[in-house]
């Protein structure tokens, strides 16, 4: 499945005209440096590729991932 258009690089006018990069949200410009944007192809969305343990630094990763997922779910629920 191809890379979603909004995260494709658009160095030429043709690519811009084809929609490359349109709708991309740059997280560093957002107030919390977070955006609710799907960057994976449709067939891969919703999968979990990393499951941190509750030991060492991974415990902090786990906490931060849970916080991010909660933040994202709240925004998606507010849009419904």
Secondary structure, DSSP 8 states (H G I E B T S, - for coil): ----GGGS---SHHHHHTTTTTT---GGGSTTS------S-GGGTT-------SSHHHHHHHHHHHHHHHHHHHHHHHH-
